[in-house]
Amino acid sequence: MFAVGRRISKHIRITSGPQILLTSSVPSGRKFNAMNSITSAFVPNAAGDAPKQLEYIPNLKLNDRNEIPLLGYGLGTANFKRKGGPAFDEKVVNNTITAIRTGFYHLDGAEAYGNEAELGAAIKRAGVPREKLFVVTKTSVLPGETIELAFSRSLEKLGVDYVDLYLIHHPFWASSPEDQSAKWAEMEALKESGRARSIGVSNYIEKNLAPILATAKYPPAINQIEFHPYLQHGDLLEYHRKNGIAVSAFGSLTAITKAAPGPVDLIYEKLAKKYGVGPGEIALRWVLDQGVVALTTSGSEERLHGYLTKLPAFKLTPREVEEISEAGKQKHFRGFWNHKIAANDHR
Ligand SMILES: NC(=O)c1ccc[n+]([C@@H]2O[C@H](COP(=O)([O-])OP(=O)(O)OC[C@H]3O[C@@H](n4cnc5c(N)ncnc54)[C@H](OP(=O)(O)O)[C@@H]3O)[C@@H](O)[C@H]2O)c1
């Protein structure tokens, strides 16, 4: 079984040649030897370095020195709790347990998904120690509520005493740049309390990030955005890299699931044939190979298992990443937040 970002730290002393002490990590259960010591030591970071091709999906180092698994399982979309559904949805619990047992240890939740209790139940029942999991949740910043209040409610529902990453879900609640800075200070207080190991934002663009960066004690570790060939956000990725903020992507499969037919179809098909995988793996690898965290979700164990076995087995060349990016720029498509963002806004 592969586990995304599941690693055991090792110190290796190379005995031939100069003595170098490498701090490295390998997935648990894997035999370790000096042959893989150099590649195992590689940890991509917020500067956008692509991961090396390894036998597993590595972690990415955040600007606060914490590490996030590069591939994550989402509790939104298919798992999102609809109005009129069951009060407690066992199906979501079972989907999430399957994802964890398949090897997805990065779990992306949100108060808005209405299923933090189900995520918490899955964490308890899956049989994987809490400290091996990377648990994320998000605040919707409801009117009149402090971040502390929203966060305490989420912790209680999740049944955990800390999260690995806490995000502000979107910037649309703020009426001024000062609002953004003030809320961010509340997020920083959580980080200092140790109950949110890393803090970040979601669906922010440069104009939302700038006021935070101007006043932050701790810059956001990550910004979670919709990211696929038909929504590349101009120079937003570059802005993150300059400021040491990592990016995580949702909607990475959009060209296949929502926006087909389109200009990347034939390229996905050609590359899928070349690497002996499906177009979904090509779409996710295009994200990973730009040093961006990829989130996906599925109710299908087979699909999840396929990602974990196929994604580490190949890597797109920089030219292939570029080919998809260039073709993708011929079309614009946004699958989320269309009620808040103008149709002609490509940022
Ligand atoms: N911060 C935000 O505002 C925000 C917004 C949206 C999402 N997210 C996060 O991102 C996570 C991932 O969401 P996503 O929308 O990006 O998921 P996605 O990976 O783009 O899509 C997953 C869905 O696509 C289906 N699918 C996968 N491959 C397919 C194929 N080849 N053909 C047809 N259908 C296919 C899956 O169906 P099966 O179940 O059949 O596999 C599943 O329902 C969410 O769960 C959430 O955690 C965050």
The ligand as an ORCA input file, in Angstrom:
! r2SCAN-3c Opt
* xyz 0 1
  N     -11.637     25.733     -1.489
  C     -12.653     25.611     -2.326
  O     -13.382     26.587     -2.600
  C     -12.914     24.274     -2.979
  C     -13.820     24.164     -4.052
  C     -14.000     22.908     -4.627
  C     -13.311     21.799     -4.150
  N     -12.458     21.933     -3.091
  C     -11.735     20.759     -2.524
  O     -11.160     20.006     -3.563
  C     -11.612     18.651     -3.452
  C     -11.612     18.014     -4.814
  O     -12.743     18.513     -5.511
  P     -12.739     18.628     -7.069
  O     -14.029     19.181     -7.498
  O     -11.485     19.279     -7.456
  O     -12.671     17.122     -7.487
  P     -12.160     16.554     -8.840
  O     -11.024     15.666     -8.501
  O     -11.971     17.604     -9.897
  O     -13.431     15.706     -9.285
  C     -13.829     14.596     -8.593
  C     -15.108     14.079     -9.217
  O     -14.865     13.794    -10.586
  C     -15.284     12.483    -10.869
  N     -14.331     11.925    -11.848
  C     -13.019     11.667    -11.658
  N     -12.454     11.200    -12.803
  C     -13.438     11.161    -13.713
  C     -13.487     10.795    -15.059
  N     -12.393     10.343    -15.711
  N     -14.653     10.921    -15.697
  C     -15.763     11.348    -15.057
  N     -15.780     11.717    -13.754
  C     -14.630     11.624    -13.093
  C     -15.264     11.724     -9.569
  O     -16.260     10.741     -9.652
  P     -16.124      9.312     -8.912
  O     -16.670      9.508     -7.538
  O     -16.985      8.422     -9.758
  O     -14.700      8.912     -8.920
  C     -15.600     12.814     -8.564
  O     -16.987     12.931     -8.394
  C     -12.993     18.787     -2.827
  O     -13.474     17.581     -2.304
  C     -12.699     19.838     -1.769
  O     -12.033     19.249     -0.670
  C     -12.236     23.145     -2.517
*
